[in-house]
Amino acid sequence: MRLSEARALVQLRKPEPDRDERTLRRCVTIEDLQHAAWRRWPAGVRGYVEGGADAEVSLARNRAAYQGLGLVPSTLRDVTDVDLRTSLLGRESALPFALAPTGYTRLMHTGGERAVARAARDAGIPYTVSTMATTRLEDVAGEVGGDLWFQLYVWRDRGLVRDLIERAKASGYRALMLTVDTPVIGLRVRDAHNGFTIPPQLSALTVLDMARHPRWCANLLAGAPITFANFAREVGRTPEGVMEFAAKQFDPSVSWEDLAWIRGLWKGPLVVKGLVSPADAAQAAEVGVDAVVLSNHGGRQLDQVVAPLQMLPEVRERVGDEFELLIDSGIRRGSDIALALALGADGVLVGRPYLYGLGAAGERGVAAAISMLAQELGRAMTLMGVTTVAQLRAEGAALVRY
Ligand SMILES: Cc1cc2nc3c(=O)[nH]c(=O)nc-3n(C[C@H](O)[C@H](O)[C@H](O)COP(=O)(O)O)c2cc1C
């Protein structure tokens, strides 16, 4: 057969000149974005994103918890119009999920927090900027905006903490999320093996690793130096690296009294992230917190800890129907979100999924990750016979089997 004859039979696709667009065309699922990001990241960055604590039992358990559950769909219902909108912390969100706080985001792509914030804003969902952000919280709010939440670590230096809270308030952050599962930083074995540091330090191992990823290196060098942007001044004054500075700031003495102090300082929605115990959730509700995030930090802190999903029905039972419960750790698909909502969550957070998108294709990659999860959730709900988030919550118990 001649080429001209073959052309008549198959439509030849025009080559796509844009590399990110080419990447995204091949990506159908979050796993595809993950693999695309892996190809772009040096081993140190990949290990930092993917790693869990110690033996990574909880990291695996987070996924297994979702995979071990079954959905029980209702058939022959009119599911023409599925509505994914819901309310998160008292404001409408286009989707029942928000983007979780992640540190050092500009390491994954020079677009960093700005790129993530734009994608979240354009999708109509909240984004939580981390204390460990590599872009100043004022810059994310001023240049991008959207429904921004700020994640807080209570550091040894309480003056810095008060300062941060005031800066977040002044910049228009709508909610404050206090992370409570980090009295010390977990042991990330992959980081130790990879000699991973921030800023990246040059050893024989890391030079070789970076040489294999020239695009990532060029991307990194194109941006401002990676630092702890919210504390560039304080970090600059210490002789140690950024990571050591941060590790020393985690404070094992943080207690419920600090939470009460923060409640006094922050009048807007206050969220506590990083507990899994029903008693802790009930106590948080009692001291006037507006919501909690059941989380084991994506398996990065205490290893062997239960998957938050395992605790969700019990926590819901304990705090009652009205209290706002969010959950994260291990959500990779729309059907995972459906499971969490059916078991009693009002919404979920995702961490690594949007970092994969960011690594794969910057802002467009984050947008792709959000859109994949939204479409999967919409399809799952349609196939389950439910058309709204409220219906999913109300009929939940009947829709899931262990
Ligand atoms: C690379 C990375 C950095 C993170 N940094 C923070 C952080 O600065 N503050 C925080 O509260 N949680 C942090 N987390 C935890 C996330 O907010 C979230 O709890 C976790 O990623 C959810 O699990 P998932 O990645 O399976 O979705 C981080 C997680 C990852 C993967």
Ligand as a Chemical Component Dictionary entry (heavy atoms), coordinates in Angstrom:
data_LIG
# 
_chem_comp.id                   LIG 
_chem_comp.type                 NON-POLYMER 
_chem_comp.pdbx_formal_charge   0 
_chem_comp.three_letter_code    LIG 
# 
loop_
_chem_comp_atom.comp_id 
_chem_comp_atom.atom_id 
_chem_comp_atom.alt_atom_id 
_chem_comp_atom.type_symbol 
_chem_comp_atom.charge 
_chem_comp_atom.model_Cartn_x 
_chem_comp_atom.model_Cartn_y 
_chem_comp_atom.model_Cartn_z 
_chem_comp_atom.pdbx_ordinal 
LIG C1  C1  C 0 5.569  16.293 49.547 1  
LIG C2  C2  C 0 4.606  16.506 50.655 2  
LIG C3  C3  C 0 4.758  17.612 51.495 3  
LIG C4  C4  C 0 3.837  17.824 52.536 4  
LIG N1  N1  N 0 3.966  18.958 53.306 5  
LIG C5  C5  C 0 3.026  19.217 54.252 6  
LIG C6  C6  C 0 3.062  20.439 55.003 7  
LIG O1  O1  O 0 3.920  21.291 54.782 8  
LIG N2  N2  N 0 2.100  20.630 55.945 9  
LIG C7  C7  C 0 1.119  19.721 56.199 10 
LIG O2  O2  O 0 0.272  19.933 57.060 11 
LIG N3  N3  N 0 1.049  18.562 55.488 12 
LIG C8  C8  C 0 1.966  18.296 54.523 13 
LIG N4  N4  N 0 1.878  17.146 53.784 14 
LIG C9  C9  C 0 0.732  16.237 53.998 15 
LIG C10 C10 C 0 -0.439 16.621 53.111 16 
LIG O3  O3  O 0 -1.018 17.831 53.513 17 
LIG C11 C11 C 0 -1.548 15.550 53.125 18 
LIG O4  O4  O 0 -1.923 15.284 54.450 19 
LIG C12 C12 C 0 -1.127 14.246 52.447 20 
LIG O5  O5  O 0 -0.339 14.504 51.308 21 
LIG C13 C13 C 0 -2.370 13.477 52.056 22 
LIG O6  O6  O 0 -2.049 12.250 51.514 23 
LIG P1  P1  P 0 -1.943 11.962 49.934 24 
LIG O7  O7  O 0 -0.633 12.527 49.493 25 
LIG O8  O8  O 0 -1.975 10.478 49.865 26 
LIG O9  O9  O 0 -3.111 12.643 49.255 27 
LIG C14 C14 C 0 2.783  16.905 52.744 28 
LIG C15 C15 C 0 2.649  15.795 51.905 29 
LIG C16 C16 C 0 3.538  15.598 50.860 30 
LIG C17 C17 C 0 3.340  14.415 49.954 31 
# 
loop_
_chem_comp_bond.comp_id 
_chem_comp_bond.atom_id_1 
_chem_comp_bond.atom_id_2 
_chem_comp_bond.value_order 
_chem_comp_bond.pdbx_ordinal 
LIG C1  C2  SING 1  
LIG C2  C3  SING 2  
LIG C2  C16 DOUB 3  
LIG C3  C4  DOUB 4  
LIG C4  N1  SING 5  
LIG C4  C14 SING 6  
LIG N1  C5  DOUB 7  
LIG C5  C6  SING 8  
LIG C5  C8  SING 9  
LIG C6  O1  DOUB 10 
LIG C6  N2  SING 11 
LIG N2  C7  SING 12 
LIG C7  O2  DOUB 13 
LIG C7  N3  SING 14 
LIG N3  C8  DOUB 15 
LIG C8  N4  SING 16 
LIG N4  C9  SING 17 
LIG N4  C14 SING 18 
LIG C9  C10 SING 19 
LIG C10 O3  SING 20 
LIG C10 C11 SING 21 
LIG C11 O4  SING 22 
LIG C11 C12 SING 23 
LIG C12 O5  SING 24 
LIG C12 C13 SING 25 
LIG C13 O6  SING 26 
LIG O6  P1  SING 27 
LIG P1  O7  DOUB 28 
LIG P1  O8  SING 29 
LIG P1  O9  SING 30 
LIG C14 C15 DOUB 31 
LIG C15 C16 SING 32 
LIG C16 C17 SING 33 
# 
